[in-house]
Each structure stands twice: as structure tokens, then as C-alpha cells.
Amino acid sequence: MVSNIEMILKLMEQDLNEYQLAKLKNVLEIILKTTRNSLPNEELIDRFIQNKKLVGLSQSSIVHYTGEARRLAAYYPNRNLTELTTADIKDYLSEYVAERNLQASTTQTMVRFLSAFYDFLVNEEYIERNPCHRIEKIIVEKKIKKAFTEEDIEALRNACTTSRDRAFLEFLYSTGCRISETLSLKVQDIDFSEGEIIVFGKGHKERIVYLSNICMEWLKIYLTQRNAQPEEPLFSHLDSPKKKLTVRAAQLILKDLGLKSGVDNVHPHRFRRTMATHAMDKGMPIEQIKELLGHSKLDTTMIYCNVNAGKVKASFKNIFNDNDPFNNKN
């Protein structure tokens, strides 16, 4: 990326000799660095927010990113964020993590958010290099996040006592939508004739997801009982049909279903993982699952899918043993 200083020097190179250009560069670097680094921390963070809004980051994600920058600024109240070194950030992280007994994965996320803020400062030429890049990679124990089994899904279905809860469960399982995507939908968004719906995911990316027959049946039952109007939210509170569910309310509905059914760890995102895993188990190509989930990278989709060890073993035997000469009993 060409800097402002380089652009100025390019424009002036026909009028100045080599010595004069070098002197101009030195003066510009001193003046611009002093001016830009004099911005208060809150203004730097505000500019970071504007940048993230321009690239389409959701409001909730922006809160997480800026929260880390603000905590760092609060830890060093008398210093500008542009002045902090790698050692300063390590000191902050060490004390913050020890004080709260945070897991390695949480610490890694903190570093990632801070690094994004400092990448912005580098790109905007407030600083020359990102101090977070010299922080050693944090080793995180990788735990496989399990999908629901088919028995779990049946138990959750049986625990539903309202058509709203059953329709909500079937929608999450059928579409694999994120909870934010689901709760932003309106009744009129559903195309019952095609069994599909257009959702807007991260980065305002549009994609089509599909509704299973059982999902459409329960949606029809729920919306008919509610006498839902096209412009109303797809999923609403039982006592306020025109008021859409909040994320917290949705989480509590699923937590309650988990308690009633005896299924552990019931939350919205686990249905997304389950849809991907069950689709792969039933033969859907991973590239198609990627499109359904709205992932930009195939690696992300692979993380979501739990591989069935039994099917891996069966596939291996089919591939390597069918034509094995040692199986010939003659």
C-alpha cells in the first residue's frame, strides 16, 4: 500500500533534487507522526469502529473488538495506545488472565481482537508495526464439539409443549442458521411453495437455506395458531406475538427443552453443527454444506462437521478390501 508520504514525494520528485526529497521526507515523517499519534485513545477506537462498520462487521462483533481495545486503554490510563509495545501488551494480558483465571482459548481471542485493532492502526499509518504480532501463539487444547445425536433430537422434540418451540427447534435443525439470522426473519420471508428462505449472514452475505417437510408443517401450525401477519417476526414471544424473540429468550427456550428432555448443552449454535454433521453423514458433499452454512472457507465447515468414525472405517474397508488379493479364498 502506497503511503501518503510516498505519494507526496512522487509528486515532488520532478521539482526537488535527491537531497531535498530526503529532507522533505524526514520533515513529513516527523510532522505526520506527531499529529497522528496525538489523537486520544477514544478517537482512535471510534475510527476503528467506523472502519469495521464499513466492511460490514455486525454490531455485536464490533462491541467485542472495541471492548478489548478499551480494556487495554483503561489498564494504561496515562498512555496512548499507539505507544504501547509488545511487552506492555504481554504485561496487561498476564495480569488480566491470572486475575480472572481465563482459559487459553479466551486469551487467544483477546489477542486476536487486539491484533485486529493494531492492524487497523498500521494500515492507517498511525504506527509502523503491530505489537501483537510478536506475541507467541497460545497453545489451545482442541476439544471436539459434539453434534446432537438423532436420539437427542427426538428427545428434544418430545419435550416441546408449544407449536412455537417445536417450529423453532425444527427451523434451527433444518436450516443450520445462526441465531442472529433466524431472529431477524419475518413471516413473509418464507417461501412455502419452494421450501426455502433467503437469509443474510455475516458481512451481509445473502444465501438460500432449505426447509424440511417436518419444519414446514410445524411452521404452518405455529403461524396459523398465532394468526401471524406477513410483516411480523417469524418467531415471537408467546404473550406478545408482534414482538420478536431476543437472543437471550431463544437461549432460555432451548435450555428449558434441554432440562425437560435430559439432553445436555442445548444451545442455538449446536443445531448448526448438528445440521452440518447429519448432512455429511447422509452423503451431502462438504462443498454443498459450506454453501448452506454460508462459510467463506471450506476449513471452517470441516470444523463444524463431526466425522462418524464407524463410517470412516466402513469406507476404508470398501475402498481397500474389495479388490484385495488376500481376500481371495481360492
C-alpha positions in Angstrom: 0.0 0.0 0.0 1.4 3.4 -1.0 1.6 5.8 1.9 0.7 9.5 1.8 4.3 10.4 2.3 5.3 8.3 -0.7 2.6 10.0 -2.8 3.8 13.5 -1.9 7.4 12.6 -2.7 6.3 11.1 -6.1 4.5 14.3 -6.9 7.5 16.5 -5.9 10.4 14.4 -7.4 10.4 16.5 -10.6 10.9 19.7 -8.7 13.4 18.7 -6.0 16.8 17.1 -6.0 17.7 13.9 -4.1 18.9 15.8 -1.0 15.8 18.0 -0.9 13.5 15.0 -1.3 15.2 13.2 1.6 14.9 16.3 3.8 11.2 16.7 2.8 10.6 13.0 3.7 12.2 13.5 7.1 10.1 16.6 7.9 6.9 14.9 6.7 7.5 11.8 8.8 8.1 13.9 11.9 5.1 16.1 11.4 2.6 13.4 10.4 3.8 11.0 13.1 3.4 13.7 15.8 0.0 14.7 14.5 -1.5 11.3 14.1 -0.1 9.9 17.4 -1.6 12.8 19.3 -5.1 11.5 18.7 -6.7 10.4 22.0 -7.4 6.7 22.5 -11.2 7.1 22.3 -10.9 8.8 18.9 -8.6 6.0 17.6 -11.2 3.5 18.8 -14.0 5.5 17.2 -12.2 5.5 13.9 -11.6 1.7 14.2 -15.4 1.3 14.8 -16.2 3.3 11.6 -13.8 1.1 9.6 -15.4 -2.1 10.9 -18.8 -0.8 10.0 -17.7 0.0 6.5 -16.5 -3.6 6.0 -19.9 -4.9 7.2 -19.0 -6.3 10.7 -22.0 -6.8 12.9 -22.7 -4.6 15.9 -22.2 -7.4 18.3 -18.8 -8.2 16.8 -17.8 -4.6 16.9 -18.6 -4.5 20.6 -16.2 -7.4 21.2 -13.4 -5.9 19.2 -13.6 -2.5 20.7 -14.1 -3.9 24.2 -10.6 -5.3 24.2 -9.1 -2.1 23.0 -10.9 -0.1 25.7 -9.8 -2.5 28.4 -6.2 -2.2 27.3 -6.6 1.6 27.3 -8.0 1.5 30.8 -5.1 -0.6 32.0 -2.7 2.2 30.8 -4.8 5.3 31.5 -1.9 7.8 31.0 -0.6 6.3 27.8 -1.6 6.4 24.2 -2.4 3.1 22.5 -0.1 3.9 19.7 2.9 4.0 22.1 2.4 0.5 23.7 4.9 -2.2 23.0 4.7 -5.9 22.8 6.0 -6.1 26.4 3.3 -3.7 27.6 0.5 -5.8 26.0 2.0 -9.0 27.4 2.1 -7.5 30.9 -1.6 -6.5 30.5 -2.6 -9.9 29.3 -0.7 -11.7 32.0 -2.3 -9.8 34.8 -5.8 -9.8 33.3 -5.7 -13.6 32.6 -4.3 -14.5 36.0 -6.8 -12.3 37.8 -9.8 -13.9 36.1 -8.3 -17.4 35.7 -9.2 -17.3 31.9 -8.8 -20.3 29.6 -6.2 -20.3 26.8 -8.9 -20.1 24.2 -10.2 -16.9 25.8 -6.8 -15.4 25.9 -6.2 -16.3 22.2 -9.5 -14.5 21.4 -8.3 -11.4 23.3 -5.1 -11.3 21.4 -6.9 -11.8 18.1 -9.2 -8.8 18.8 -6.3 -6.6 19.9 -4.3 -7.6 16.9 -7.2 -6.5 14.6 -7.2 -3.1 16.2 -3.5 -2.7 15.8 -3.6 -3.9 12.2 -6.0 -1.1 11.6 -3.5 1.4 13.2 -0.8 0.0 10.9 -3.0 0.3 7.8 -3.9 3.8 8.6 -0.3 4.7 9.3 -0.7 5.6 13.0 2.0 3.1 13.8 4.7 1.2 11.8 4.2 -2.3 13.1 1.6 -4.4 15.0 3.0 -5.2 18.6 0.6 -8.2 18.8 2.4 -10.0 16.0 5.4 -10.7 18.3 3.2 -12.4 21.0 3.8 -16.1 20.9 1.0 -18.3 19.6 -1.1 -19.5 22.5 -1.5 -23.3 22.6 -5.2 -24.2 22.9 -6.4 -27.7 23.6 -8.6 -28.6 20.8 -11.9 -30.2 22.0 -14.3 -31.7 19.6 -17.7 -30.0 20.0 -20.2 -32.7 19.5 -23.4 -32.5 17.5 -26.7 -33.8 18.8 -27.4 -37.4 18.1 -30.7 -38.4 16.3 -31.9 -39.7 19.7 -31.1 -36.3 21.2 -33.2 -34.5 18.5 -36.1 -36.9 19.2 -35.9 -36.3 22.9 -35.9 -32.5 22.4 -38.9 -32.8 20.0 -40.9 -34.7 22.6 -40.1 -32.1 25.2 -41.8 -29.3 23.2 -45.1 -28.2 24.7 -46.0 -25.4 22.3 -46.1 -25.2 18.5 -43.7 -22.2 18.7 -41.0 -24.2 20.4 -41.4 -27.1 18.1 -41.3 -24.9 15.0 -38.3 -23.1 16.4 -36.4 -26.3 17.0 -37.2 -27.7 13.6 -36.1 -24.5 11.9 -32.7 -24.4 13.6 -32.2 -28.1 12.8 -33.3 -27.9 9.2 -31.6 -24.7 8.1 -28.4 -24.6 10.3 -29.0 -20.8 10.5 -27.2 -18.7 13.1 -29.4 -17.4 15.9 -29.0 -13.8 14.7 -30.1 -14.8 11.2 -33.1 -16.7 12.5 -34.4 -14.0 14.7 -34.1 -11.3 12.1 -36.6 -13.1 9.8 -40.2 -12.1 9.1 -43.1 -14.3 8.3 -43.2 -13.0 4.7 -39.6 -14.2 4.1 -40.6 -17.8 4.0 -41.3 -19.3 0.5 -43.5 -22.3 1.4 -44.0 -23.2 -2.3 -40.3 -23.8 -2.8 -39.5 -24.8 0.8 -36.7 -22.2 1.1 -35.8 -18.9 2.6 -33.2 -16.2 1.9 -31.1 -15.2 4.9 -28.5 -12.5 5.3 -25.4 -13.8 7.1 -22.1 -12.3 8.2 -20.8 -9.5 6.1 -24.4 -9.0 4.8 -23.9 -12.0 2.5 -27.1 -13.5 1.1 -27.7 -17.2 0.8 -30.6 -19.6 0.4 -31.4 -22.2 3.1 -34.0 -25.0 2.8 -36.8 -26.2 5.0 -37.5 -29.9 5.6 -41.1 -31.1 5.3 -41.5 -31.5 9.0 -40.1 -28.0 9.6 -42.7 -26.5 7.1 -45.5 -28.4 8.7 -44.7 -27.1 12.2 -44.2 -23.6 10.9 -47.6 -23.7 9.3 -49.2 -24.9 12.5 -47.5 -22.3 14.6 -48.1 -19.4 12.3 -51.8 -20.4 11.9 -52.4 -20.7 15.6 -50.7 -17.3 16.1 -52.7 -15.7 13.2 -49.3 -14.3 12.1 -49.2 -11.4 9.7 -46.6 -11.2 6.8 -44.7 -8.3 8.3 -44.5 -9.8 11.8 -41.3 -11.5 13.1 -41.1 -15.2 12.3 -40.5 -16.2 15.9 -42.1 -14.1 18.7 -42.9 -14.2 22.4 -46.0 -16.3 23.3 -47.6 -13.4 25.1 -46.5 -10.8 22.6 -46.9 -12.2 19.1 -45.7 -9.0 17.4 -42.5 -8.8 19.5 -39.6 -10.9 18.1 -37.6 -13.2 20.3 -34.4 -11.9 21.7 -31.2 -14.0 21.6 -31.5 -14.4 25.4 -35.1 -15.5 25.2 -34.2 -18.1 22.5 -31.3 -19.4 24.6 -33.6 -19.9 27.6 -36.2 -21.7 25.5 -33.6 -24.2 24.3 -32.1 -24.5 27.8 -35.5 -25.4 29.2 -36.0 -28.0 26.5 -32.7 -29.5 27.4 -33.7 -29.8 31.1 -37.0 -31.4 30.2 -35.5 -33.8 27.8 -32.4 -34.7 29.7 -30.1 -33.6 26.8 -27.0 -31.7 27.9 -25.6 -28.5 26.5 -28.6 -27.4 24.4 -27.9 -24.0 22.7 -28.7 -22.5 19.3 -25.3 -23.0 17.7 -25.2 -26.7 18.4 -28.1 -27.1 16.0 -26.0 -25.5 13.3 -23.2 -28.0 14.0 -25.8 -30.9 14.0 -27.3 -30.0 10.7 -23.8 -30.0 9.1 -22.8 -33.3 10.7 -26.1 -35.1 9.9 -26.0 -33.8 6.3 -22.5 -35.1 5.8 -23.4 -38.4 7.4 -26.2 -38.8 4.9 -23.9 -38.1 1.9 -24.1 -34.4 1.2 -20.8 -33.2 -0.3 -18.9 -30.9 2.1 -18.8 -28.1 -0.6 -22.7 -28.0 -0.6 -22.7 -27.9 3.2 -20.4 -25.0 3.1 -22.9 -23.1 0.9 -25.8 -23.9 3.3 -23.8 -22.6 6.3 -22.6 -19.5 4.5 -18.9 -20.2 5.2 -16.3 -18.5 3.1 -13.7 -21.2 3.7 -14.1 -25.0 3.5 -11.8 -25.4 6.5 -14.4 -23.7 8.7 -17.1 -26.1 7.5 -14.8 -29.1 8.3 -14.5 -27.9 11.9 -18.3 -27.9 12.2 -18.7 -31.5 10.9 -18.1 -34.3 13.4 -16.8 -37.2 11.4 -18.5 -40.6 12.1 -15.7 -43.0 13.0 -17.8 -46.0 12.1 -18.5 -44.7 8.6 -14.8 -43.9 8.1 -13.9 -47.5 8.9 -16.6 -48.9 6.6 -15.5 -46.6 3.8 -11.9 -47.7 4.3 -12.8 -51.4 4.0 -14.9 -50.8 0.9 -12.1 -48.9 -0.8 -9.1 -51.1 0.2 -10.6 -54.5 0.8 -13.0 -55.1 -2.1 -10.2 -55.9 -4.6 -7.7 -57.2 -2.1 -6.0 -60.3 -3.4 -5.6 -61.6 0.1 -9.4 -61.9 0.3 -9.3 -64.5 -2.5 -10.0 -67.8 -0.8 -9.0 -69.9 -3.9 
